Amino acid sequence: MWQHDPDAMILVTPADHLIRPASQFQATVERAVRLIQQQPQASVLFGIQPTYPATGYGYVERGQPVAGAQGEAWHVKAFREKPSEETAREFLQTGKCYWNAGIFVWRAARLIELLKEFQPAVYLGLERLAALADSAGWEAAVREEFANLPSISIDNGVMEPIAARGSADDSVVVIPATFEWDDVGSWQALPKVLGADGRGNTIVGASCQLDTDHCVIRSTGDHLVATIGLKDFVVVHTPDATLIAPKGDEKALRKLVALMQERGHDKFL
């Protein structure tokens, strides 16, 4: 725990992102570690250079360069939530905005300080978890205490409040990633991951297309998906549900998920 090694480095990274090559990811992590060794109070996140005006990602706007970082790290000016397409295009034009990859690095003691200040309920829950782990072991502690912790992302709970405060004692830093990154939870990422045919279609499973371009089509089992005249659509068939939606309208997909939950269709998500 943090009490035993307060200077230990903590790396937080999502499990559903595609990162390659591993060597470049490791090099970026090492840059973050070196920066924190020089600035122990720093909170570091990785930024991804946008390749299109995504509306499903949060953005980070960079400010001044970090002294001594040779242009490899920037102070965070602001966090920008999932924008409209028009705003996303403006972000791209500035050249100063990155996709927030949701990958963070801190000293252990610094992260605990921030949780204590901004998320006291999480901090107290971690103290209870640690105390139980000392007596009953980690498996029992996680089983009994983890589910009781408040559910909030580290972005909303810690990073955004620090950046908004703008104190000279705080240092929220973005390091532009040098590795290739895709959020495989996004339909836009699948053609890069799985490839596409001559008409730009990414196909998984049994399918037959006529005048169909730049679509993602997925089927399961022996079920055939046949399409005519589709462009930039997602068509997904599973044993218990079918999705048909414009490929780029990520905001509408989030609304659909919320509507399905509201109507009690959670089992299909």
Backbone bond lengths (Angstrom), bond angles and torsions (degrees), N, CA, C in turn:
res aa  C-N    CA-C-N  psi(-1)  N-CA   C-N-CA  omega(-1)  CA-C   N-CA-C  phi
1 M - - - 1.465 - - 1.525 110.28 -
2 W 1.353 115.53 171.01 1.453 120.95 -175.59 1.528 112.57 -61.72
3 Q 1.355 117.31 -26.18 1.461 118.92 179.41 1.525 111.25 -64.85
4 H 1.320 118.01 -32.40 1.457 122.01 -176.74 1.531 112.45 -80.88
5 D 1.341 117.39 -29.07 1.463 120.24 -178.52 1.526 109.24 -148.00
6 P 1.339 117.11 76.99 1.471 119.97 -176.33 1.522 113.71 -63.54
7 D 1.336 117.88 -20.47 1.459 120.72 179.81 1.524 112.98 -92.25
8 A 1.327 117.40 2.44 1.467 120.28 176.23 1.526 109.76 -60.91
9 M 1.321 116.60 144.56 1.457 121.44 179.03 1.526 109.92 -90.62
10 I 1.314 115.30 134.34 1.464 121.53 177.93 1.522 108.56 -110.93
11 L 1.324 116.06 124.33 1.462 123.21 175.81 1.520 108.18 -110.13
12 V 1.330 116.71 122.18 1.466 122.00 177.02 1.526 107.78 -109.35
13 T 1.332 116.97 124.64 1.459 120.22 -179.52 1.525 110.57 -144.37
14 P 1.334 118.91 138.47 1.466 121.08 176.78 1.519 111.47 -63.74
15 A 1.335 115.60 156.83 1.462 120.80 -178.23 1.525 112.72 -92.62
16 D 1.339 118.50 -10.95 1.466 120.46 -172.42 1.526 112.67 -110.89
17 H 1.324 117.70 27.79 1.459 120.90 177.62 1.527 109.69 -109.64
18 L 1.324 115.02 144.93 1.453 120.78 177.08 1.525 108.60 -96.65
19 I 1.327 117.10 119.64 1.456 123.10 -177.15 1.522 108.40 -125.95
20 R 1.322 116.32 129.35 1.450 120.27 178.47 1.537 109.52 -159.62
21 P 1.326 118.44 149.46 1.470 126.12 -8.07 1.526 111.03 -76.17
22 A 1.306 115.52 157.96 1.460 120.80 -178.10 1.523 111.44 -60.93
23 S 1.321 117.05 -32.74 1.464 120.23 -178.12 1.522 111.72 -63.78
24 Q 1.341 117.10 -37.05 1.459 120.12 178.49 1.529 111.58 -71.75
25 F 1.313 115.95 -35.55 1.464 119.08 175.42 1.522 109.85 -63.34
26 Q 1.325 115.93 -45.35 1.459 120.22 179.17 1.529 110.65 -60.52
27 A 1.329 117.07 -41.17 1.465 120.46 179.87 1.527 111.24 -63.48
28 T 1.346 117.46 -38.27 1.461 120.86 179.01 1.520 110.76 -68.18
29 V 1.327 116.96 -40.11 1.466 120.20 175.92 1.526 110.24 -61.47
30 E 1.319 116.88 -41.65 1.462 120.04 179.82 1.518 111.62 -64.46
31 R 1.340 117.78 -34.80 1.465 120.60 174.59 1.520 110.67 -62.40
32 A 1.329 116.14 -42.14 1.462 120.22 178.94 1.523 111.05 -63.54
33 V 1.318 116.65 -42.48 1.465 120.62 -179.47 1.524 110.71 -63.45
34 R 1.337 116.78 -43.27 1.466 119.65 178.94 1.523 111.29 -61.71
35 L 1.326 116.12 -40.56 1.456 119.39 179.90 1.531 111.06 -63.67
36 I 1.340 116.57 -43.29 1.462 120.13 -179.30 1.526 111.17 -67.68
37 Q 1.318 116.85 -33.20 1.463 119.22 176.25 1.518 110.89 -62.79
38 Q 1.338 116.99 -31.19 1.454 121.46 177.63 1.528 111.96 -84.19
39 Q 1.358 115.47 -30.95 1.473 120.80 -179.14 1.534 107.94 -129.69
40 P 1.338 118.31 83.36 1.467 121.82 -171.33 1.530 115.10 -59.99
41 Q 1.331 118.26 -19.34 1.469 120.19 179.56 1.522 113.18 -89.82
42 A 1.319 116.63 -0.81 1.462 120.05 -175.16 1.527 112.22 -70.44
43 S 1.336 114.85 145.82 1.459 123.43 169.30 1.524 106.33 -114.93
44 V 1.325 117.33 120.39 1.465 121.47 -171.49 1.522 110.18 -112.37
45 L 1.327 116.23 137.44 1.465 121.37 173.40 1.509 108.75 -130.65
46 F 1.329 115.87 158.96 1.461 121.57 -179.67 1.523 109.09 -99.96
47 G 1.331 116.03 134.85 1.455 121.56 177.11 1.520 110.66 -110.94
48 I 1.321 116.15 141.56 1.469 122.16 -179.81 1.529 108.69 -108.09
49 Q 1.317 116.44 128.40 1.465 119.99 177.81 1.524 109.44 -63.29
50 P 1.335 118.98 120.51 1.477 120.09 -177.54 1.526 111.89 -65.55
51 T 1.320 115.69 143.60 1.461 121.35 177.56 1.528 112.00 -112.58
52 Y 1.325 117.24 -10.57 1.460 122.09 175.65 1.529 107.83 -159.71
53 P 1.332 119.52 163.24 1.472 121.62 -175.78 1.531 111.83 -76.96
54 A 1.318 116.25 73.63 1.465 121.12 -177.46 1.527 110.49 -69.57
55 T 1.314 115.32 135.62 1.467 120.91 176.25 1.524 112.29 -101.78
56 G 1.333 116.38 -5.29 1.459 120.03 -177.23 1.515 113.84 -97.54
57 Y 1.333 118.00 -2.14 1.459 121.61 -179.33 1.520 110.19 -111.75
58 G 1.343 115.60 151.42 1.443 120.15 168.17 1.527 109.22 -81.75
59 Y 1.329 116.29 154.70 1.457 121.87 -178.56 1.526 110.16 -119.08
60 V 1.329 114.84 155.89 1.461 122.62 174.64 1.517 107.53 -122.79
61 E 1.332 115.86 126.79 1.465 120.27 177.31 1.521 109.32 -97.57
62 R 1.312 116.31 126.55 1.461 119.79 -178.69 1.535 110.39 -84.25
63 G 1.340 114.31 152.04 1.452 120.98 175.67 1.508 110.80 -112.78
64 Q 1.337 116.63 -122.16 1.455 121.50 -177.88 1.530 110.96 -77.87
65 P 1.348 116.72 149.86 1.462 119.08 176.19 1.525 111.01 -67.43
66 V 1.314 116.03 149.43 1.461 121.54 177.59 1.522 108.45 -76.42
67 A 1.320 115.81 128.87 1.460 120.61 -178.34 1.527 110.52 -59.45
68 G 1.323 115.68 132.06 1.455 121.09 176.93 1.504 115.09 81.29
69 A 1.345 118.33 1.15 1.470 121.16 -177.45 1.520 112.57 -92.82
70 Q 1.323 118.10 1.28 1.474 123.25 177.69 1.530 112.85 52.61
71 G 1.314 115.98 42.64 1.461 120.57 176.99 1.505 114.93 72.83
72 E 1.340 118.09 13.64 1.462 120.88 -178.84 1.524 112.66 -99.68
73 A 1.339 118.28 -2.80 1.465 120.82 -178.66 1.521 108.76 -151.47
74 W 1.342 115.26 147.34 1.463 121.24 -175.30 1.526 109.35 -136.84
75 H 1.314 115.80 143.61 1.460 119.39 171.54 1.531 109.12 -67.43
76 V 1.330 116.47 141.13 1.462 120.74 179.85 1.529 108.99 -79.94
77 K 1.316 115.68 124.12 1.465 121.03 176.98 1.523 110.69 -82.98
78 A 1.329 116.34 -41.92 1.470 119.28 -177.83 1.520 110.02 -164.95
79 F 1.333 115.13 152.86 1.462 122.73 169.11 1.528 107.33 -95.35
80 R 1.310 116.62 133.87 1.460 122.24 179.36 1.521 108.97 -116.28
81 E 1.311 116.19 121.35 1.464 119.68 -177.75 1.523 111.25 -71.78
82 K 1.309 116.05 174.50 1.469 122.23 -177.39 1.528 109.36 -51.92
83 P 1.333 118.75 115.76 1.460 122.09 -171.17 1.528 112.93 -93.62
84 S 1.323 115.21 172.75 1.459 120.47 166.51 1.516 108.16 -71.64
85 E 1.325 117.21 166.57 1.468 119.54 -179.42 1.525 110.72 -63.64
86 E 1.332 116.69 -37.91 1.464 119.95 179.43 1.526 111.12 -62.61
87 T 1.335 115.61 -44.70 1.465 119.37 179.09 1.518 110.99 -66.78
88 A 1.338 116.90 -38.51 1.466 120.21 178.41 1.529 110.69 -61.08
89 R 1.322 116.84 -38.01 1.475 119.91 177.60 1.530 110.26 -64.96
90 E 1.318 116.53 -38.01 1.466 119.79 177.24 1.525 110.66 -64.68
91 F 1.334 116.70 -39.11 1.469 120.24 177.24 1.531 110.56 -58.80
92 L 1.337 116.18 -44.24 1.456 119.93 -178.97 1.524 111.39 -63.56
93 Q 1.333 116.48 -37.59 1.456 120.22 -176.50 1.524 112.22 -68.35
94 T 1.321 117.85 -29.31 1.462 120.40 -179.01 1.527 111.71 -69.13
95 G 1.334 117.31 -30.28 1.451 120.77 -175.61 1.514 113.33 71.96
96 K 1.328 117.33 7.73 1.458 121.69 -177.05 1.526 113.08 -115.12
97 C 1.310 116.60 6.32 1.463 120.62 -177.33 1.528 110.31 -116.13
98 Y 1.307 115.06 139.69 1.462 122.13 178.82 1.527 109.44 -122.86
99 W 1.324 115.75 154.38 1.457 118.78 167.18 1.531 108.14 -69.18
100 N 1.303 116.01 138.50 1.457 121.34 175.70 1.526 108.00 -81.86
101 A 1.335 116.54 110.13 1.458 120.91 -176.03 1.525 113.09 -75.90
102 G 1.336 117.68 -10.53 1.461 119.68 -177.79 1.516 112.83 72.42
103 I 1.339 116.63 25.71 1.465 122.36 178.42 1.523 107.99 -115.54
104 F 1.341 116.77 124.89 1.460 121.40 -171.75 1.524 110.53 -133.36
105 V 1.349 115.09 153.90 1.465 121.35 177.29 1.528 108.51 -138.08
106 W 1.354 115.51 134.66 1.472 122.53 175.13 1.524 109.48 -144.80
107 R 1.348 115.10 165.90 1.445 120.36 157.90 1.525 107.63 -72.25
108 A 1.329 116.72 144.86 1.465 120.51 -178.08 1.524 111.21 -57.11
109 A 1.332 116.69 -46.08 1.467 120.00 -177.02 1.523 110.96 -63.91
110 R 1.331 117.07 -36.15 1.467 119.75 -179.86 1.525 111.07 -67.07
111 L 1.322 117.24 -43.14 1.460 119.76 178.80 1.520 110.63 -61.01
112 I 1.333 117.53 -41.95 1.459 120.42 179.53 1.530 110.80 -64.39
113 E 1.338 117.24 -39.07 1.461 120.86 176.24 1.527 111.01 -58.90
114 L 1.322 115.72 -44.25 1.463 120.32 -178.36 1.522 111.51 -67.65
115 L 1.327 117.21 -40.64 1.464 119.79 177.18 1.528 110.47 -63.58
116 K 1.307 116.95 -40.77 1.466 120.50 179.62 1.517 110.85 -61.70
117 E 1.347 116.20 -38.02 1.463 120.48 -178.30 1.527 112.67 -77.40
118 F 1.334 116.69 -47.45 1.459 120.21 -170.92 1.529 114.16 -98.80
119 Q 1.343 117.20 -26.76 1.463 121.24 -178.25 1.528 109.06 -133.96
120 P 1.330 117.75 68.68 1.464 120.17 -175.63 1.523 114.00 -60.12
121 A 1.326 117.72 -31.30 1.461 119.55 178.83 1.527 110.71 -66.13
122 V 1.343 117.36 -38.10 1.452 120.83 176.28 1.527 109.98 -66.60
123 Y 1.323 115.72 -43.27 1.467 120.39 179.78 1.528 111.07 -59.29
124 L 1.326 117.27 -47.85 1.468 120.08 -179.79 1.524 110.92 -64.69
125 G 1.329 116.66 -36.49 1.462 119.65 177.02 1.519 112.09 -63.56
126 L 1.329 116.73 -39.36 1.458 120.25 177.38 1.530 111.45 -65.97
127 E 1.324 116.53 -36.54 1.470 119.52 176.60 1.527 110.64 -63.24
128 R 1.336 116.19 -42.71 1.467 119.24 177.74 1.527 110.50 -63.84
129 L 1.332 115.80 -42.45 1.467 120.12 -179.87 1.523 110.76 -61.41
130 A 1.340 116.60 -43.56 1.460 120.40 -179.13 1.521 111.04 -65.09
131 A 1.334 116.39 -41.42 1.463 119.63 179.90 1.525 110.92 -63.91
132 L 1.333 116.83 -41.47 1.458 120.38 179.26 1.526 110.83 -67.71
133 A 1.339 116.66 -36.05 1.460 120.22 178.73 1.523 111.09 -62.73
134 D 1.324 116.87 -36.41 1.472 120.23 179.39 1.525 111.86 -64.38
135 S 1.349 116.06 -32.43 1.462 118.74 -176.08 1.523 113.40 -97.99
136 A 1.349 116.79 -35.89 1.465 120.11 -172.99 1.520 113.88 -114.98
137 G 1.339 117.64 -7.34 1.453 120.23 -178.47 1.523 111.32 95.94
138 W 1.341 114.52 158.55 1.464 119.66 -174.46 1.531 113.15 -66.38
139 E 1.301 117.79 -39.12 1.470 119.17 -177.86 1.518 110.88 -59.62
140 A 1.327 116.77 -46.95 1.465 120.44 179.42 1.522 111.12 -66.54
141 A 1.336 116.91 -39.10 1.464 120.50 -178.46 1.520 111.33 -64.20
142 V 1.318 116.41 -45.62 1.465 119.98 179.81 1.523 110.08 -65.49
143 R 1.333 116.97 -42.17 1.460 120.88 -179.11 1.528 111.54 -61.39
144 E 1.315 117.76 -38.94 1.459 120.90 -174.07 1.524 113.45 -89.76
145 E 1.334 118.37 -32.36 1.455 119.95 -170.80 1.526 114.93 -107.64
146 F 1.322 117.55 -28.88 1.463 118.57 -172.29 1.529 111.89 -60.48
147 A 1.321 117.07 -43.10 1.473 120.42 -177.74 1.523 112.08 -64.77
148 N 1.336 117.57 -18.64 1.459 120.98 -179.48 1.524 113.03 -84.48
149 L 1.331 117.15 -10.78 1.460 119.91 -179.82 1.524 110.46 -70.72
150 P 1.346 117.71 144.49 1.471 119.66 175.62 1.529 110.85 -59.16
151 S 1.322 115.93 143.50 1.462 120.99 179.80 1.531 108.80 -94.64
152 I 1.333 116.36 102.84 1.461 121.39 178.11 1.519 108.41 -151.04
153 S 1.311 116.64 140.89 1.463 119.97 -179.39 1.520 109.63 -72.51
154 I 1.322 115.56 152.50 1.457 120.20 178.76 1.521 110.54 -65.82
155 D 1.346 116.88 -27.49 1.471 120.33 176.76 1.523 110.55 -61.11
156 N 1.351 115.16 -57.08 1.459 119.97 -176.47 1.521 112.20 -70.52
157 G 1.340 115.54 -35.35 1.448 119.22 -172.59 1.506 114.94 -79.89
158 V 1.339 117.29 -29.54 1.464 120.23 -173.10 1.530 112.42 -130.04
159 M 1.341 117.51 -55.65 1.458 119.80 -169.75 1.528 112.85 -65.13
160 E 1.323 117.52 -45.88 1.456 119.82 -178.43 1.525 112.41 -65.46
161 P 1.345 119.94 -42.00 1.466 118.84 176.35 1.528 113.37 -61.86
162 I 1.337 117.55 -36.72 1.466 118.80 178.24 1.519 110.25 -64.37
163 A 1.337 116.36 -48.33 1.460 119.88 -178.25 1.526 111.21 -62.43
164 A 1.333 116.82 -38.17 1.467 120.53 -179.32 1.520 111.40 -67.14
165 R 1.319 117.25 -32.97 1.460 120.54 -178.68 1.527 111.22 -68.36
166 G 1.340 116.22 -37.02 1.459 120.03 175.11 1.515 114.51 64.07
167 S 1.326 117.88 29.80 1.458 121.02 -179.28 1.521 110.95 -75.78
168 A 1.331 116.55 146.89 1.465 120.95 177.62 1.517 111.38 -66.59
169 D 1.341 117.00 -19.85 1.466 120.65 179.45 1.520 112.10 -80.47
170 D 1.328 116.63 -15.31 1.456 121.10 -179.61 1.528 109.72 -95.85
171 S 1.291 117.04 151.82 1.459 121.19 175.52 1.521 108.02 -143.10
172 V 1.331 115.72 99.70 1.458 121.32 175.96 1.525 106.81 -102.86
173 V 1.308 116.42 119.48 1.464 121.97 -168.01 1.519 110.18 -124.56
174 V 1.337 115.77 137.83 1.470 120.90 173.51 1.517 108.71 -109.01
175 I 1.320 115.90 131.38 1.461 123.08 174.43 1.525 107.82 -110.00
176 P 1.332 118.21 117.51 1.468 119.45 177.91 1.531 110.78 -63.71
177 A 1.310 116.34 129.94 1.467 121.34 -177.76 1.520 110.29 -73.08
178 T 1.323 115.48 143.50 1.464 121.02 174.46 1.522 111.13 -102.26
179 F 1.348 117.07 -4.29 1.458 120.37 -178.76 1.527 110.82 -94.71
180 E 1.324 115.38 162.80 1.466 121.54 175.79 1.524 108.30 -80.21
181 W 1.332 116.04 134.34 1.466 120.73 -173.36 1.518 109.97 -136.35
182 D 1.331 115.34 137.20 1.462 121.41 172.05 1.509 109.01 -143.77
183 D 1.318 115.72 137.31 1.459 121.97 173.11 1.521 106.52 -87.61
184 V 1.324 116.42 102.69 1.469 118.90 -174.86 1.522 111.84 -72.11
185 G 1.333 117.50 -0.98 1.459 120.39 170.77 1.515 112.16 -81.85
186 S 1.339 117.08 -3.04 1.465 121.75 179.33 1.521 110.00 -105.03
187 W 1.328 116.82 135.47 1.463 120.28 178.07 1.518 111.28 -62.06
188 Q 1.348 116.81 -30.67 1.462 120.22 -179.11 1.528 111.90 -62.07
189 A 1.340 116.62 -24.09 1.461 120.11 -175.68 1.522 113.13 -83.44
190 L 1.329 117.67 -22.45 1.461 119.72 -171.92 1.533 114.36 -61.42
191 P 1.345 119.84 -41.51 1.472 117.72 177.69 1.524 112.75 -58.11
192 K 1.321 118.01 -35.45 1.465 120.13 177.96 1.522 110.73 -68.31
193 V 1.326 115.61 -38.12 1.464 120.06 -175.47 1.522 111.30 -78.06
194 L 1.350 116.65 -44.78 1.463 121.11 -172.61 1.520 113.53 -101.09
195 G 1.329 116.82 -12.78 1.453 119.89 -177.88 1.526 111.69 87.93
196 A 1.312 116.72 171.28 1.465 122.11 -178.62 1.520 109.30 -142.52
197 D 1.337 115.61 156.30 1.469 119.78 178.87 1.532 110.27 -83.93
198 G 1.319 116.17 -170.63 1.451 121.04 -176.37 1.514 114.70 -63.40
199 R 1.317 117.84 -18.89 1.466 121.04 178.99 1.521 111.37 -105.38
200 G 1.340 115.24 12.17 1.458 119.06 175.92 1.505 114.38 81.23
201 N 1.334 117.58 13.85 1.464 120.53 -179.33 1.528 110.60 -92.81
202 T 1.312 115.29 137.84 1.460 121.67 173.88 1.520 107.62 -105.12
203 I 1.316 116.90 116.56 1.463 121.77 -171.18 1.525 110.08 -118.93
204 V 1.322 115.68 130.94 1.467 121.91 172.65 1.525 106.80 -130.42
205 G 1.326 117.66 119.99 1.454 120.65 -179.78 1.515 112.44 95.35
206 A 1.321 115.93 -173.63 1.461 122.07 -176.41 1.521 110.36 -73.14
207 S 1.342 116.43 126.52 1.459 120.33 -176.91 1.513 110.29 -156.17
208 C 1.329 115.20 150.81 1.463 122.03 175.57 1.524 107.09 -140.76
209 Q 1.348 116.54 126.01 1.464 119.66 -174.56 1.524 111.61 -123.26
210 L 1.332 114.69 145.59 1.455 122.47 172.88 1.526 107.10 -132.67
211 D 1.336 116.55 125.22 1.468 121.16 -179.07 1.531 111.29 49.59
212 T 1.308 115.86 48.19 1.470 122.24 -178.09 1.526 108.75 -120.15
213 D 1.356 116.34 128.38 1.460 120.47 -174.76 1.523 111.31 -136.14
214 H 1.343 115.00 141.74 1.478 122.76 171.46 1.529 112.00 54.36
215 C 1.305 115.55 43.66 1.462 120.89 178.16 1.526 110.38 -112.25
216 V 1.321 114.52 158.05 1.455 122.16 169.85 1.518 106.76 -110.03
217 I 1.339 117.39 118.15 1.462 121.98 -175.54 1.523 108.19 -126.41
218 R 1.311 115.34 124.16 1.471 119.82 -178.27 1.523 109.76 -133.12
219 S 1.317 115.86 132.42 1.457 120.85 176.43 1.520 109.22 -132.16
220 T 1.331 115.81 162.74 1.461 120.57 179.45 1.528 109.57 -126.91
221 G 1.317 114.55 155.44 1.461 119.35 178.38 1.515 111.75 62.54
222 D 1.324 115.43 -141.26 1.461 121.18 -179.56 1.522 112.43 -97.36
223 H 1.328 116.86 11.64 1.464 120.66 -177.52 1.531 109.91 -75.80
224 L 1.326 117.06 124.89 1.455 122.81 179.37 1.530 110.13 -93.00
225 V 1.322 117.32 129.75 1.458 122.60 172.91 1.525 107.70 -103.36
226 A 1.322 117.55 119.52 1.461 122.74 179.34 1.523 109.00 -114.67
227 T 1.329 117.30 134.57 1.467 120.84 -177.00 1.520 110.57 -130.86
228 I 1.337 115.23 149.21 1.462 122.49 176.44 1.526 108.23 -135.26
229 G 1.335 116.54 125.51 1.456 121.20 170.80 1.521 115.84 68.94
230 L 1.315 117.90 24.12 1.458 119.59 178.87 1.529 110.47 -91.92
231 K 1.330 115.92 147.31 1.458 121.77 175.62 1.518 108.84 -144.24
232 D 1.325 116.11 128.67 1.479 122.08 178.18 1.519 111.56 58.48
233 F 1.321 116.29 48.29 1.468 121.26 177.34 1.523 110.13 -120.42
234 V 1.324 114.25 159.42 1.455 122.94 170.21 1.522 107.54 -111.97
235 V 1.335 116.74 127.94 1.462 121.84 175.84 1.520 107.12 -128.61
236 V 1.309 116.64 113.82 1.462 121.04 -176.31 1.517 109.47 -127.15
237 H 1.325 116.07 122.55 1.462 121.21 176.01 1.520 109.10 -113.46
238 T 1.321 116.11 129.29 1.466 122.15 172.29 1.525 107.08 -124.04
239 P 1.331 118.86 171.95 1.467 119.17 -178.19 1.514 114.98 -58.27
240 D 1.359 118.11 -23.81 1.461 118.22 -175.70 1.523 114.71 -122.84
241 A 1.331 118.82 2.11 1.459 119.32 -178.85 1.524 110.36 -160.92
242 T 1.339 115.96 158.89 1.461 122.74 176.67 1.520 109.25 -134.27
243 L 1.326 116.13 133.36 1.460 121.94 177.47 1.518 109.39 -116.28
244 I 1.348 116.13 132.15 1.459 122.54 173.01 1.518 106.32 -131.88
245 A 1.350 116.97 118.32 1.464 119.12 -173.49 1.522 110.47 -156.25
246 P 1.349 117.61 153.49 1.471 119.90 171.92 1.521 109.93 -60.09
247 K 1.322 117.38 135.43 1.457 121.28 -172.46 1.519 112.86 -64.43
248 G 1.328 117.73 -37.21 1.456 119.86 -172.97 1.509 115.65 -90.42
249 D 1.323 118.75 -4.35 1.469 120.74 -174.40 1.525 109.96 -91.27
250 E 1.337 116.19 73.26 1.454 121.12 -177.18 1.528 111.52 -68.52
251 K 1.331 116.48 -31.89 1.463 120.15 179.56 1.530 110.52 -64.32
252 A 1.332 116.60 -40.84 1.462 120.03 178.23 1.520 111.38 -65.32
253 L 1.334 117.07 -35.86 1.460 119.76 177.57 1.524 111.35 -62.61
254 R 1.343 116.77 -39.56 1.457 119.79 177.13 1.523 110.61 -64.04
255 K 1.339 116.86 -39.18 1.466 120.33 177.58 1.526 110.67 -64.45
256 L 1.337 116.28 -39.16 1.464 120.34 179.48 1.523 110.63 -64.07
257 V 1.339 116.77 -42.89 1.466 120.46 178.06 1.523 110.18 -59.85
258 A 1.335 117.01 -44.06 1.464 120.77 179.48 1.526 110.72 -63.19
259 L 1.340 117.18 -40.02 1.461 121.07 179.15 1.523 111.00 -65.60
260 M 1.325 116.69 -41.04 1.463 119.89 178.31 1.527 110.97 -63.49
261 Q 1.319 117.05 -40.29 1.465 120.01 177.14 1.525 110.76 -65.28
262 E 1.334 116.13 -40.37 1.460 120.63 179.36 1.528 111.70 -62.37
263 R 1.321 116.52 -33.63 1.459 121.52 -177.79 1.525 113.39 -94.52
264 G 1.314 115.79 9.40 1.466 120.11 174.42 1.505 115.48 79.07
265 H 1.336 117.10 25.01 1.469 120.34 -178.74 1.529 111.75 -101.13
266 D 1.310 117.27 28.88 1.478 121.22 -176.23 1.518 112.76 -55.53
267 K 1.333 117.79 -33.71 1.462 120.20 -175.31 1.518 112.66 -65.31
268 F 1.338 117.31 -16.31 1.457 120.31 -179.18 1.538 112.83 -92.00
269 L 1.306 116.95 -6.63 1.468 120.17 -176.71 1.524 110.84 -79.37
